[in-house]
C-alpha cells in the first residue's frame, strides 16, 4: 500500500475520486447531448425522447445490483472493484462515440428503425456506466474508515466529478457537442484505468462491532427511508435533465438548434462549476458540525426554491443561469452526502450489493420521469410544468429526509 493511501491525504482522496469522475463525465455527456441529438438531428418528439431515456434505467435496475453482488465476491486483476471499473470504462468510451453516429449504425446494420438504434445505444451507454459506477463508489467505502474519512471520500469524489462535469458542459458550449463527445471518450478511458494502479484494495472486507452502529447488521428500516427520500430527489433532477431543452425552446427567444444546445451546455456548466467546491469545502465541514442529514435537508430546500424560481422567473438565458446557482446547492448534496449516510447502515462485506440496491432510488425515478412525466408535460402543453414538478419532488424529498436518523454523530465531530 502506498504511503499516501495509508495517511489518507488529499492526494489519495483525489485519485480515489477519479474513476467515479470518469463515469460522471460520461453521464454529463449523455445529459448534454442525448436529448439535443435526438431532437435536432433525428427529429424525435418529446415522448419518444423520454422512451429512449428510459432504456438506460432499465439496464441499471439489474446491472448495478448484479455487478455489485459479483464484485463483493470475486478477486482478479489484483482487485475486487478494479476489473469492473476498467471494463466499464472501456465500454463507456465506445458507447459515447456511438452517440453522434446513430444514423450511421442504423444504415450499416440495415435495421430501418432509427429509434430502435437510439434505444440500443442509450441502453449500451447506461449499462456500461452502471458496470463501473457501482464499483467506483463501493471502492471508496472499501478503503476508508467510517465517519469523517468516509464522508471526505464521497465529498471529494463529487467535488472532482463536478469540476470535470462543469468542464464537460463548458466544452460543449464553446467547442460544440461533437468535440465534447470525442474528447470525453479519451478522458473517460484515462480516468477509469490509470488511477486503479495507484489504489490498493483490501482482499478481505472485514466487519467489526461498533457500539453506535453495528456494522454486522444491516439497518433495513433506515435504508428504506433513505431510498424513498433519495428517489424523490432524483425524480426532480431527472425531470430537469431530460426535458429542459423543451422549456428553453418554448419560454426563451431561441434562434436555432445550436443556440439551444449552447444554453443547455452553459446551464449545466454553471450547475457543476458552482457546485464543484461545495461537497468537500462546504458540505463536509458543515456535516461535521450539524450532521449530514440536516445539511442535506437544508441543501434540498435551497434547490426547491431554485426550481420554483426558474418556473416563474426564468424567461431568458441570463435569468436561467443565475437561478441555476441555487439549484447547484442541492445538486452538490444529492450526489455526495446520501452515499456516506447509506454506507453507515450496511454490512461492509456486502457494500457492492447494497450500493446496487441504492441505485434503484435513482433509476426508478428516471423511469417515472421518462414515461409518466413526459406524457404529462405533453398533455399540459406548457413546459413551465417541468420545473414546477421538479420543485415539488425536491420538496417532498426534503420532508422525507426528516425521518432519517443521523448515525455515528460523535464520529463526525
C-alpha positions in Angstrom: 0.0 0.0 0.0 1.4 3.4 -1.0 2.1 5.9 1.8 -0.4 8.4 0.5 -3.2 5.8 0.9 -2.1 4.9 4.4 -2.1 8.5 5.5 -5.4 9.2 3.7 -4.1 12.6 2.5 -5.8 14.9 0.0 -3.9 13.4 -3.0 -5.3 10.0 -2.2 -8.9 11.3 -2.0 -8.3 13.0 -5.4 -7.0 9.8 -7.0 -9.8 7.8 -5.4 -12.4 10.1 -6.9 -11.2 9.9 -10.5 -12.9 6.6 -11.5 -16.3 7.9 -10.4 -15.4 11.2 -12.2 -14.9 9.2 -15.4 -18.4 7.7 -15.1 -19.8 11.1 -14.1 -18.1 12.6 -17.2 -19.8 10.0 -19.4 -23.1 10.8 -17.7 -22.6 14.5 -18.3 -22.0 13.9 -22.0 -25.2 11.9 -22.1 -27.2 14.6 -20.3 -25.7 17.4 -22.5 -26.1 15.8 -25.9 -28.6 12.9 -26.0 -31.9 14.9 -26.0 -30.3 17.5 -28.2 -29.1 15.0 -30.8 -32.3 13.0 -30.8 -34.4 16.2 -31.2 -32.3 18.2 -33.6 -30.6 15.6 -35.7 -33.1 12.8 -35.8 -36.4 14.6 -35.2 -37.8 12.6 -32.2 -40.5 14.3 -30.3 -40.8 14.8 -26.5 -42.4 11.5 -25.5 -40.1 9.5 -27.9 -37.1 11.0 -26.3 -38.5 10.1 -22.9 -38.7 6.5 -24.0 -35.1 6.5 -25.2 -34.0 7.8 -21.8 -35.9 5.0 -20.2 -33.7 2.4 -21.8 -30.8 3.3 -19.5 -32.6 2.9 -16.2 -34.0 -0.4 -17.2 -30.4 -1.6 -17.6 -29.5 -0.1 -14.3 -32.2 -2.0 -12.4 -30.5 -5.3 -13.0 -27.0 -4.1 -13.9 -25.9 -2.4 -10.7 -27.1 -4.9 -8.1 -25.7 -7.8 -10.2 -22.3 -6.2 -10.7 -22.2 -5.1 -7.1 -23.0 -8.6 -5.8 -20.4 -10.2 -8.1 -17.7 -7.6 -7.2 -18.3 -8.4 -3.5 -17.3 -12.0 -4.0 -14.6 -12.1 -6.7 -11.0 -11.2 -6.9 -9.0 -10.9 -10.2 -6.6 -8.5 -11.9 -5.4 -7.5 -8.4 -8.7 -6.2 -7.1 -12.4 -6.7 -6.3 -13.7 -3.5 -7.9 -10.8 -2.8 -10.3 -11.8 -5.2 -13.1 -15.3 -3.8 -13.4 -14.1 -0.2 -13.3 -11.6 -0.9 -16.1 -14.0 -2.9 -18.3 -16.8 -0.4 -17.7 -14.6 2.5 -18.6 -13.6 0.9 -21.9 -17.3 0.1 -22.8 -18.4 3.6 -21.8 -15.9 5.2 -24.1 -17.1 3.1 -27.0 -20.7 3.9 -26.3 -20.1 7.6 -26.1 -18.5 7.5 -29.5 -21.7 5.9 -30.8 -24.0 8.7 -29.8 -23.4 11.0 -32.9 -23.3 8.0 -35.2 -26.8 6.5 -34.5 -27.9 7.1 -38.1 -24.7 5.5 -39.5 -25.1 2.5 -37.2 -28.7 2.2 -38.4 -27.8 2.3 -42.1 -24.8 0.0 -41.7 -26.9 -2.7 -39.8 -29.8 -2.2 -42.1 -32.3 -2.2 -39.2 -34.5 0.5 -40.6 -35.5 1.9 -37.2 -33.7 5.0 -36.0 -35.5 4.9 -32.7 -34.6 1.3 -32.2 -30.9 2.0 -32.7 -31.2 5.1 -30.4 -32.6 2.9 -27.7 -29.9 0.3 -28.2 -27.1 3.0 -28.0 -28.7 4.6 -24.8 -29.0 1.1 -23.3 -25.4 0.3 -24.0 -24.1 3.5 -22.7 -26.1 3.4 -19.5 -25.3 -0.3 -18.9 -21.6 0.5 -19.4 -21.8 3.4 -16.9 -23.7 1.1 -14.5 -21.0 -1.6 -14.7 -18.5 0.9 -13.4 -20.5 3.4 -11.3 -21.3 0.8 -8.6 -17.6 -0.3 -8.1 -16.3 3.3 -8.3 -18.5 4.2 -5.3 -18.1 0.9 -3.4 -14.3 1.1 -3.5 -14.4 4.4 -1.5 -16.2 2.6 1.3 -13.8 -0.3 1.0 -10.6 1.7 1.6 -11.8 4.4 4.0 -12.8 4.1 7.7 -16.3 5.0 8.9 -17.2 8.5 9.9 -15.3 11.6 8.7 -12.8 9.8 6.5 -15.6 8.2 4.5 -17.6 11.4 4.3 -14.4 13.0 2.9 -14.1 10.2 0.4 -17.5 10.8 -1.1 -17.4 14.6 -0.9 -14.0 14.8 -2.6 -15.3 12.3 -5.2 -18.1 14.6 -6.0 -16.1 17.8 -5.9 -13.7 16.4 -8.5 -16.6 14.9 -10.5 -18.5 18.2 -10.5 -15.3 20.0 -11.6 -14.9 17.8 -14.7 -18.7 17.7 -15.3 -18.7 21.5 -15.5 -15.7 21.4 -17.9 -17.8 18.9 -20.0 -20.7 21.3 -20.3 -18.4 24.3 -20.9 -16.6 22.3 -23.6 -19.8 21.5 -25.3 -21.0 25.1 -25.1 -17.7 26.6 -26.5 -16.5 24.0 -29.0 -19.7 22.1 -29.7 -21.2 18.8 -28.6 -19.3 16.8 -31.2 -16.0 17.9 -29.9 -17.2 17.1 -26.3 -18.1 13.6 -27.3 -14.7 12.7 -28.9 -12.6 14.4 -26.2 -14.8 12.9 -23.5 -14.2 9.4 -24.7 -10.5 9.8 -24.1 -10.9 11.3 -20.7 -13.3 8.5 -19.6 -10.8 5.9 -20.7 -7.8 7.6 -18.9 -9.6 8.3 -15.6 -11.1 4.8 -15.3 -7.9 2.9 -16.0 -4.8 4.8 -14.7 -5.9 5.5 -11.1 -6.7 1.8 -10.4 -3.0 1.1 -10.4 -2.4 3.5 -7.5 -5.2 2.3 -5.2 -4.7 -0.9 -3.2 -7.9 -2.8 -2.3 -8.3 -4.9 0.8 -8.6 -8.6 -0.2 -10.8 -9.4 2.8 -13.6 -7.0 3.8 -13.9 -7.4 7.5 -16.9 -6.4 9.6 -16.4 -5.2 13.2 -18.6 -4.5 16.2 -19.4 -0.8 16.8 -21.3 0.3 19.8 -23.1 3.1 17.9 -23.8 1.4 14.6 -23.1 -2.3 14.4 -21.6 -3.0 11.1 -22.5 -6.6 11.2 -26.2 -5.9 10.9 -27.8 -4.1 8.1 -30.2 -1.3 9.1 -33.1 -2.1 6.7 -35.6 0.3 8.3 -33.2 3.3 7.9 -32.2 2.1 4.4 -35.8 2.2 3.2 -36.3 5.7 4.5 -33.1 6.8 2.7 -34.1 5.0 -0.6 -37.5 6.6 -0.7 -36.3 10.1 0.2 -33.4 9.9 -2.3 -35.8 8.7 -5.0 -37.9 11.9 -4.9 -34.7 13.9 -5.2 -33.8 12.1 -8.4 -37.3 12.4 -9.8 -36.8 16.2 -9.7 -33.3 16.1 -11.0 -34.1 13.7 -13.9 -37.1 15.8 -14.9 -34.8 18.8 -15.4 -32.1 16.8 -17.2 -34.4 15.2 -19.7 -36.9 18.0 -20.5 -35.0 21.3 -20.0 -34.5 21.6 -23.8 -38.2 21.9 -24.3 -38.5 24.6 -21.5 -35.7 26.5 -23.2 -37.2 26.3 -26.7 -40.7 27.3 -25.5 -40.0 30.0 -22.9 -36.9 31.7 -24.4 -36.1 33.5 -27.6 -34.1 30.8 -29.2 -32.9 31.4 -32.8 -31.7 27.9 -33.8 -30.8 24.4 -32.6 -27.1 25.4 -32.0 -28.2 28.2 -29.6 -30.4 25.8 -27.6 -27.5 23.4 -27.3 -25.3 26.2 -26.0 -27.9 27.3 -23.4 -28.2 23.7 -22.1 -24.4 23.4 -22.0 -23.9 26.7 -20.1 -26.7 25.9 -17.7 -25.3 22.6 -16.8 -21.8 24.0 -16.7 -23.0 26.5 -14.1 -24.7 23.7 -12.2 -21.5 21.8 -11.9 -19.0 24.7 -11.7 -20.7 26.4 -8.8 -21.3 23.1 -7.0 -17.9 21.5 -7.5 -16.2 23.0 -4.4 -19.3 22.6 -2.2 -19.1 18.9 -1.2 -15.5 18.9 0.1 -15.1 22.6 1.0 -18.6 23.4 2.5 -20.9 20.4 3.0 -18.3 18.1 4.7 -17.3 20.8 7.3 -20.9 21.6 7.9 -21.7 17.9 8.3 -19.1 17.6 11.0 -20.8 20.4 12.9 -24.5 19.8 12.3 -24.8 16.3 10.9 -25.1 15.1 7.4 -28.8 14.6 7.4 -29.5 18.2 8.5 -27.1 19.7 6.0 -28.7 17.6 3.2 -32.2 18.7 4.1 -31.1 22.4 4.0 -29.4 21.9 0.6 -32.6 20.4 -0.8 -34.7 23.3 0.4 -32.5 25.7 -1.4 -32.7 23.6 -4.5 -36.5 23.5 -4.4 -36.6 27.3 -4.1 -34.3 27.5 -7.2 -36.6 25.2 -9.2 -39.7 27.2 -8.3 -37.9 30.5 -9.1 -37.0 29.1 -12.6 -40.6 28.1 -13.1 -41.9 31.7 -12.7 -38.9 34.0 -13.5 -36.6 32.3 -16.0 -37.5 33.8 -19.3 -34.1 34.3 -20.8 -30.7 32.6 -20.7 -29.2 35.0 -18.1 -32.0 34.6 -15.6 -31.8 30.8 -16.0 -28.1 30.8 -15.4 -28.4 32.9 -12.2 -31.1 30.7 -10.8 -29.1 27.6 -11.5 -26.7 28.8 -8.8 -29.5 28.0 -6.2 -30.1 24.6 -7.8 -26.5 23.7 -7.5 -26.5 23.6 -3.7 -28.9 20.7 -3.7 -27.2 19.0 -6.6 -23.9 19.0 -4.7 -25.6 17.3 -1.7 -27.6 14.8 -3.7 -24.6 13.3 -5.4 -22.4 13.1 -2.3 -24.0 13.0 1.2 -26.5 10.2 0.7 -23.7 7.8 -0.2 -21.9 8.5 3.1 -25.2 8.2 5.1 -26.2 5.0 3.4 -22.9 3.2 3.8 -23.1 3.5 7.6 -26.2 1.4 7.6 -25.0 -1.7 5.8 -22.7 -4.7 6.1 -19.3 -3.5 4.6 -18.6 -7.0 3.2 -21.8 -6.6 1.0 -21.2 -3.0 0.1 -21.3 -3.6 -3.7 -24.7 -5.3 -3.4 -26.2 -2.6 -1.3 -24.8 0.2 -3.5 -26.5 -1.5 -6.4 -29.8 -1.6 -4.5 -29.3 2.1 -3.6 -29.1 2.7 -7.4 -32.8 1.8 -7.6 -33.6 5.0 -5.9 -32.0 6.7 -9.0 -33.1 4.6 -11.9 -36.8 4.0 -10.8 -37.4 7.8 -10.6 -35.8 8.1 -14.1 -38.3 5.6 -15.4 -41.2 7.6 -14.0 -39.7 10.8 -15.4 -39.1 9.2 -18.8 -42.6 7.7 -19.2 -45.2 9.5 -17.0 -43.6 13.0 -16.7 -43.0 13.2 -20.5 -46.6 12.4 -21.4 -47.9 14.7 -18.6 -45.9 17.7 -19.9 -47.0 16.9 -23.5 -50.7 16.8 -22.3 -50.4 20.1 -20.4 -48.7 21.7 -23.4 -46.8 24.1 -21.1 -43.2 23.4 -20.3 -43.4 25.6 -17.3 -44.7 22.5 -15.5 -41.2 20.9 -15.9 -39.6 22.9 -13.1 -42.9 23.0 -11.1 -42.9 19.2 -11.0 -39.2 19.2 -10.2 -39.6 21.7 -7.3 -42.4 19.7 -5.7 -40.4 16.5 -6.0 -37.4 18.0 -4.2 -39.7 19.5 -1.5 -41.2 16.0 -0.8 -37.7 14.6 -0.6 -36.6 17.2 2.0 -39.7 16.3 4.1 -38.9 12.6 3.9 -35.3 13.1 4.9 -36.6 14.4 8.2 -37.5 10.8 9.0 -33.9 9.6 8.6 -31.8 9.3 11.7 -28.2 10.6 11.9 -25.9 7.7 12.8 -22.4 7.9 14.4 -22.8 11.6 15.1 -20.0 11.6 17.5 -17.7 10.3 14.8 -18.4 13.4 12.7 -17.2 15.8 15.4 
